[in-house]
Every structure is written in structure tokens, then in C-alpha cells.
């Protein structure tokens, strides 16, 4: 090769700033882009994000999401700013986490703080910064009296005065605004039918908004409230029931427990996903959505009750799931005798006595690898994340067996696995035993994921 010729790389091996690296990145995020349009995201953040100077970068990332067709609702808080106003006016009283009484003086401080932050957000959306997602952007942001509030009242003899809670929303107006591509901004002040103002908690308002709109996602931008395991690794996904158990154990700090409780409540009441994302990490909301594992903690409804090991009584149902895919060439023919022999390697999804999904895990202990096969969901049951449930189960089962790499062979569904963190490999990457049994006539693509 001439020394004057440019060096070329494969997309997978490219250095960070090589053109092929951009191509790889663009291909990896493309499947996520397809799923964005028309989705409703409710994003809640406190005054601490504004105080930390993270507002502009967040707005730029949110502008990108709106450009991709997301219906966006922002719910902001103002607790640090209210406390600062109280301090400057000579009051020793400070708001903490949870519901507390709001005096007339504190309500005025809450109004001032909410108005100031609302203007900061509107200004951030109005700046057309060159070389940023805001370049040439014309994003309308609309706020208003969409929340009818009611007083918290007297609890255990304590009058909570101007502290309020959501009574109802003007949903027709809210949906009309976001359907036209505008960003809806909700401030933590609500009004009664008589015009009285009430101080609302951002977390409660965001949760109630997400539930009322049947949002696809509720996202809390937090300072440091993601969940971590004993090795200090982020717990990227947790079932709602497990989240509730963590809260009941009482070991979480106050902020994390509060955000997790609201995320769990939202999912329980119909919101598809709820996220706790660290705002101090630049671009965290994009990393959470456009990468498979994300950077925060996602709370999902616990649907694993339908998941169980297969038994010999399930062989007929498994065969009925597999046969159509064998017939069209998606799966290699196995035969009933093979299913009977390997039934203990299968897991099934069952609901009301009907088996509607399955997956098989075949370990290769010497190589610390395992093959995931026969990941199938009945077409009539697809569309609610059942494939994700089976994949997550197979990954967890493989980790428990000490497996370091999970592989699949596929001829039809490579994009599905790439979207979920699998990388294309070669025959030489497979365990020796699998290499010997590889069906070269099918020429299946090999995808591998590090666990």
C-alpha cells in the first residue's frame, strides 16, 4: 500500500474519530430512532439541576428528541431556589424532601422561584446556538394553568396551608399542545377553581402528569439517585416489585427512595417505563435511550411471574411455537425428540395456562460461553416487550452459570440482536464444539454479547 493512501478500518475496529466510527454509531442508534416518533416523554427535574448549571445541556438534548418526533412534557422543581429566597428574606424555615406546610410567605417565594426558572427554560429553548442541536431550531414551549390543585389539608392535626396536590388536568389542552410539536412546561404551582395558588411537589406533579397522559416514559433527572449493586455498578433495570422491596427495607437514602417510589407508582399506574438518570453526566438522557444498557436505572412492571422453567408437559406447546419458524426457514429443524431431550434447557412464558413464548440456553462451560436459541414469542402476543423479558432472563441465567459471553445464530433477525448489544462475530469466535457442529449450508450470522 502506498504511504499516501488513507488508512481504512472496519466500522467495528475504527478509532474514535475515524469516519467509520461515526458510521458504526449511526447504524447502532438507527433502530432506536425509529421507535421515538410519537412517543410521550415526561421529564421531571429539580431546581438542583438548574443550580448546577446543567440546564442548557439538558435543553439541547431535549431539543434533539423533539426534532426526532418525541412529544415532550417538562416538569420542573424549585426547592433550592425557594429555600434561598426564604433565607434572603430572613426566614429560618427551609423545605426538605416530602410534603411540608407552605406558609403564605413561603408560597410567595415559591411563585418567584417558579417564575424565574420558567423564564430560564424558555430562554434556553429560544437560543439558536450554532453547531448544537439548537441550531436553526424553532421549538415552541408553552406553559399555563393546566393543573387544578386542591389543598393537602389538615393531617394529624397539622395544617399544611398552601401545600397542595393535583386534583385534575386539562388533558384536552395538554394533548393538543404536544400533538402540534410544542414542548409543554409544567411548573410546581397549581390553582384551585377559586383562583387560590398551591405549592406542588415536582415529583408528585411529574408522576401524576405521566399517568394522566399515559406516557411512554417518566424520566427523573437526579443528582445521584441511580441504584447500584455491591460492586458499585449501576443497576440498569429493576422490576417494580423489587423496587418496592428495596424501599421497604429502608436502606436507601432519602432522595433515592423518594424518586424510586414515584417511579414505581407511575409504572404501577400504567406508565410503560420510569427512569432515574444522573444529570451531572453530560448527555445522560441520550445515553439512556440510545444505548442498550443506558446509564441510569429503569423501573419496569414485573411481568416475570409468567416466566418459568419448561417441563415435559410443555413439549407440545414448544413444538407448536417452533414449527412455523422451522417451516419458513427462520429456525433449523430440530424435531420433537431434540426438544424432549433438551427440555430442561428451555424457559417458557405462560399466561392463564397458555404458553406464548420460549427460549433455550445451551451452556459451553469450558469456553465460559452459552448459546441462546429458540427465542420465540407467538405473533398474537408480540408488541409489549415479551422478547426483552426472555432475553433478560437468558442473560441473567447465563451470568449465574458463570458465562462471560452469550451468542446467537440467526438468518433473519440480526437487527434485533444488534439493537440489544450483540456484535457480529465469526465461526472462530464460537466454542470448539459448536464450530464442529456449525451448519455451513445455512450460513447463519453469528452475534455475540459480553455479559
N, C-alpha and C positions, 0 to 999 in steps of 0.2 A: 504493500500500500504506500502511496506517495505521502510524504510528511505534510504536504499541503492540503490533503483531503481531510474533511471534517470527520471526527470520530463519531461513530454511531453506537447506540445502545438499544437493547430491548427495553420495552416500557417497564418491565419488572425490575431490571437491573440499573435503571438510569440514575445518575446523581441527582441531587435535589433540584438543581437549577437547569438541568438539561431539558430541551423541548419534550423529549419522550416522557419525562416525569409529569409534565403538565397533561400530556395525552392520557397517561395512566390515571391520574387523578380525575380527569374529566370523565373517563369511562366508568370509574368506580362510583362517582356520585350521580351519574345519569339515571340509574333506576330510582333513586330517591326523589329526584326532581319530578319524575312522572307522577309520583304519589302526592305531591304537595298541593296541586291546583284544586281550589275549592274547599280545602280543609280549614277548620276554625281553630285557631290557637288563642288561648287566653294566657297572657304573660303578666305575672304579678311580681313586683319588686318594691323593696322598701326604700326609705329615704337614705339608708346607709349606702346604697349603690350610687345615688346622686352625690352624697358626701364624699365618696371615694373617687370621684371623677370618672366613673365608668359609664356615664350616661351616653356620651357621644358615640363611643364604640358600639354600645348596645343598639342604639338607634340605627347606625349604619347597617348592622347585621339584620335588624328587623326590616329595614327598607329592602334589603335583598330578598327576604322572604315574601314581602308584599309583591315585589316585582315578579316572583315566581307563582303568584296567584293565591297566596295564603290570605284568609280572612282573619285580620289581626285585631285583638282587643287588648289594650294595655290597662292594667290596674296598678296605680302607684300608691305607695305609702308615704308617710312624712314624720314618723315618730321622732327621729333625731332632731329634725328641724323644729318640731313643736316644743320639744324639751329645751332647745336653745332659746326659743322665743320666751318661754316661761322663765328661764334663767335670767335673760336680759331684763325682763320686767320685774325681777325681784322675787319671784315665787320659788320656793324650795321644792315644790311638788314636781315630780318627774314621772312620765309614763314609762311603764315597763311592758313586758310581754303579758298578754292576756287582757281580759276586759276589766277596765277600771273606771271609776266615776269621772265624768268630764264636767268640770265647773263652767259657769258662763265665761270666766276669764280664759280657761283652757280652750274652750270652743273657739274663741276669737283667735287664739294663737293657731289652732288647727286650720281655721279658714285662711289665715295669712300664709301659712306654710303650704297648704294645698294649692293656693293660687300661684305662689311663686314657682313651685315645681311644675305645675301645669304649663306655665309660660315657658319654662326651661325646656320642657319636652316639645312643645310646639316650635320653639326656635330651633331645636336640634333637627326636627324633621324638615325645616324650611331651608336649611343650609345646603347649597348645591356644591359641595366640595369636589374639586377636580380629582380624578384618579381614585375615587372612592365609590361605593355603591350609591352615594347620594348625588353623583354627577348627573346633571340634567333630570334629576328626579322631580316629579310633581305629585307629591303624596299629600293628600288632604287628611288632616287629623281633626276629628270632631268630638267635642265633649258637650255635656248638657245634663239636664235634670232627669236622667233615665231611671234613677233609683228612688223608689218610695220607701222611706225608712220609718221605723217605729222605735219608741224608747225601749231600752233594756228593762227599765222599770226598777222596782224595789226587790232585791234578792237578799234573803236572810237579814232583813232589816236595814239593808244598805241601799240608799237611793243613788242610782247611777246617773241621774240627772240627764246630761246631754249625750251620754253614750247610747248609741243606737244599734240596730240590726236591720238587715234587709227585710222588707215586707213584700215587695214585688218589683218587677222591672217593666219598663215599656218595651217589651220584646219586639213588637212590630217595628218600632222606630230603630231599634238597635240592629235588627237583621237587615233592614233596608239600607242602613249606612254601610255595613260591612259588605253587603252584596254588590255595592257600587264601587268597591275597591278602596274606600276610605278607611283609615285607622280609627277605631273607636277608643276614646280615652275616658277612663273612669277614675274619678278622684274619690278619696275616702270620706266624702261628705254626702249625706243623704237628707232628703227633705220629706216632711210629713205633708198630708193634704192641706194642713192649715198653714204651711209655709215655715214651720219650725225646722231648724237645722240640727242634725245629729252627727256626732263623730263616729265613724265606722272603722273597724279594723281591716287593714288591707287584705290579710289572709282570708278573713270571712267573706269579704266582698268578692275577691277573685274566685273563691270556691263556689259561691252562690251564682256568680256570673257564668262560670264554666258549666255548671249543672243546668242552669236555665236555658243556655244556648245549645245544650247537648254537644259541647265542644269535643273536638278530636283530641286535643291536648290541653292540660293545665300545666303551666310552667312557672315555677317559682325560682327567681334568680336570687340566690342566697350567698352570704359571705363565706360560710364554711359549714354547711349543713348537709353535705352528702354523707351517705353511710359508708363505713369502711370496715373491712374484716380485721382479724387479729394480726395479719401481716401488713396492715395499713394500705391495702389495695381497695379501690373504690368498688362497692357493691353496685354493679350497674343495673341490676334488675331485682326486684323483690315482689313477691305476691302480697296482695293486700292483707291477707290473714296473717302472714309472717310479720308484716309491718305493724299490725295491731298488737301482736305478741311482744314485739320489741318495745313498743310504747308502754305496755302494761308492766314490763319488767323494771322500768324506771331508771335505766342506766344511761339513757341519752341526755345530752344537755338540753336546756330549756328551749333554745331556738330550734334545734333539730327535731325535738319531739313535737313542737308546735307545727312546723312545716310538714312533717311526715303525717301527723294526724289529719291535717287539712287535705293533703294529697290522697290519703286513704279514704276520707269521706267523699271526695269528688269521684273517685273510681267506683266506690260502692253505690253511688247515686247515678251512675251511667256515663261518666266521662271515660273515654277509652284508655287514656294514658295520663299519668301525672308525673312530673319530673322535678327534681331538686338539682339545680345546676349552679356551679360556683361562678359568680360574676367577675371575680378577680382574674380568672383565666381568659385572656383575650380570645374572642371568637367562640366562647364556650357553647353558645346556643347553636351555632353552625356545626361544631364538632359533635354535639349531642345528636343532631338529626342526621348529618351526612356521613357519619362513621358508624359501623355496625355496633361496636361496644359502647360508644359515647364516652362522656367524661363525667356524667352525673349519675344520680340514682333514679331509676324509673319504677314507679309503682303500677302494677297491673292487677287486674282481677284474678283471683286464684281459681283457675279452671283445671288444676291438676287433680281434682277429685275424680275426674273421669279417666285418669291415666293409671294403668295397672299392668303387671306382667301378664303375658299371654299364657293360656293353659291349653291342654289338648282339646278342650271343648270349643276353643276359638278357631281351630284349624279351618273349618269350613268357611267362616266369615273372612279370615285372612286370605284364603284362596280366592274368594269372590271379589276381594279388593284388588288382588294381583292380576287375575286372569285378563281383564280388559287391557291392561298395560302390556302384558305379555303378547296379546294378540296384535296390538298396533306397533310392536317393536320397541316400545319405550323400555321395557324390562326384558332381561334374558329369561327364557322359560326355565322354571325350576322344577315343577312337578310337585304333586301333593306329598310324595314321600320325602322330599327335601324339606318341605315346611314342617312335616311331622318330626323329622329328625332334629331340626333346629328350632323348634317352637320355644324353647327356653330362652333363646336369644331375642325373641320378639317382645315388644310392648304394644298394647292396643289402647285406643281411645274409645270409650264407651259412654253412651248416654241413654238412659231409660232402656237398658238392655240391648241397644243397637250398637254394634261395633262399626265406627265410621272412619277409623284411621289406624295405621300401624307403622312401626319402624323396627328395623333389626340392627343389632350391634354385634359385630364379629371381632373379638379382640385378637391381636397378634402380640402376645406378651414379650417375646424376645426382642421385638423391634420397638416396643412401647407405642404401638400404633393400633388403631382399630378401624374397621370398615363400617360405615353407616350405609345400610341398604334398605330397599323397600319402604322408603318414606312416602307414604300414600295417604291421602285424605279423599274420601268419597266426594265426587264433584258437587253433590247436592248440599254438602256441609262446608264447602270451602268459602273463604272470604272473611273469616273472623279470627285469623291467626292460629289456626289449628296446626299448620305446618311448623310454625315457630315453636309451638308447645312441644311437638315431637322432637324438633332439632335441639331445643334447650335440654330436654330430658336426656337425649342421647349424649350430649356434651357432658352433662353432669354425671351420668353413669360412667362414661369413659374416664373422666377425671378420677372418680372413685376407684377405678381399676388401675390407676397409675399411668394411664395413656397420656402421651405428650402430643400426639398428632392424630387427627381424625381425617380419614379420606373417604371419598365417594367416587364411583364410576358412573358417568352419565352420558347419554347421547342427545338428550332433548332439553334439559333444564339447567344448563351451565350458568345462565344469568342469575337464577335464583340463588345458587350457592355462592357466586361471586359477590352478590349483594350482601351476603351474610358472613363475609370474612374469609371465604375459601380462595386459595390461589392455585392456578393451574400448575400441575406437576407432570412428571414423566413416568414411564414404566419403571425406570431405575430408582425412583423415589419410593416404590412400594416395598412391602416386606418380601423377602425372598420367596416364601411360599406362595404369595399372591402373584408374584411375577411369573411363576411357573404355571399358574392356572389362568393367567390373563387371556381372554378371548380376543385374539388379534383380528379375527374376521369382523367383529362388531366395531373395533376401533374406538372404544369408549374413551371419552375425555376423562382425565384424572384431576381431581381437585382436592387440595389438602388444606387443613386448618390447624394451626398451632393452638393448643389448649393452655 
